[in-house]
């Protein structure tokens, strides 16, 4: 399992935060119909990097950063200071 350290928090709706702490969690979020906001260039790049990471061609930090960038693009990234882990 590829673990994200530190985890990435995303807003799923009013008062709903999901803590994403693994490649599998990130992939589930990106592929979910609940992914809010923009599915632009960062979303597409994150999808490709997550696939590459699952095949061993990218590392956890690269996958985490790509997922966080997609969350920024969509306007749903939670300030890391708000996450308790």
C-alpha positions as CSV (number, residue, x, y, z in Angstrom):
1,X,0.0,0.0,0.0
2,X,1.3,3.5,-0.9
3,X,0.7,5.8,2.1
4,X,0.6,9.6,1.9
5,X,2.5,11.3,4.7
6,X,1.2,13.7,5.6
7,X,-2.4,12.9,4.5
8,X,-4.3,15.3,2.2
9,X,-7.6,16.7,3.4
10,X,-10.4,17.6,0.9
11,X,-13.8,19.2,1.3
12,X,-16.6,17.1,0.1
13,X,-19.4,19.4,1.1
14,X,-20.4,21.8,3.8
15,X,-18.7,20.5,7.0
16,X,-17.5,17.3,5.3
17,X,-13.8,16.7,5.2
18,X,-12.2,13.5,3.9
19,X,-8.7,12.6,5.0
20,X,-6.9,10.9,2.1
21,X,-3.9,9.0,3.3
22,X,-3.2,6.5,0.6
23,X,-2.9,6.0,-3.2
24,X,-6.1,3.9,-3.1
25,X,-8.0,6.7,-1.2
26,X,-6.8,9.3,-3.7
27,X,-7.9,7.1,-6.7
28,X,-11.3,6.5,-5.2
29,X,-11.8,10.3,-4.7
30,X,-10.7,11.2,-8.2
31,X,-12.9,8.5,-9.8
32,X,-15.9,9.3,-7.7
33,X,-18.8,11.1,-9.2
34,X,-18.7,13.2,-5.9
35,X,-15.5,14.9,-7.0
36,X,-16.5,18.5,-6.8
37,X,-15.3,21.3,-8.9
38,X,-13.0,21.5,-11.8
39,X,-11.7,18.4,-13.6
40,X,-9.0,20.2,-15.5
41,X,-5.3,19.8,-16.3
42,X,-4.2,19.1,-12.7
43,X,-7.0,16.5,-12.4
44,X,-5.9,14.7,-15.6
45,X,-2.2,14.8,-14.5
46,X,-3.1,13.5,-11.1
47,X,-5.0,10.6,-12.6
48,X,-2.0,9.7,-14.8
49,X,0.5,10.0,-11.9
50,X,-1.7,7.8,-9.6
51,X,-1.8,5.1,-12.3
52,X,2.0,5.4,-12.7
53,X,2.5,5.2,-8.9
54,X,0.3,2.1,-8.7
55,X,2.6,0.5,-11.4
56,X,5.7,1.5,-9.5
57,X,6.9,4.3,-11.8
58,X,6.1,7.2,-9.4
59,X,6.6,7.4,-5.7
60,X,4.2,8.2,-2.9
61,X,5.3,11.9,-2.6
62,X,4.8,12.4,-6.4
63,X,1.3,10.9,-6.2
64,X,0.4,12.9,-3.1
65,X,1.6,16.1,-4.6
66,X,-0.4,15.5,-7.8
67,X,-3.5,14.7,-5.9
68,X,-3.1,17.8,-3.7
69,X,-2.7,19.9,-6.9
70,X,-5.9,18.5,-8.3
71,X,-7.6,19.4,-5.0
72,X,-6.3,23.0,-5.3
73,X,-7.5,23.2,-8.9
74,X,-10.9,22.1,-7.7
75,X,-10.9,24.5,-4.8
76,X,-11.4,21.7,-2.2
77,X,-8.0,21.4,-0.5
78,X,-8.2,21.6,3.3
79,X,-5.5,23.6,5.1
80,X,-3.1,21.0,6.5
81,X,-3.2,22.8,9.9
82,X,-6.9,21.8,10.2
83,X,-6.2,18.1,9.9
84,X,-5.6,16.1,13.1
85,X,-3.7,13.0,12.5
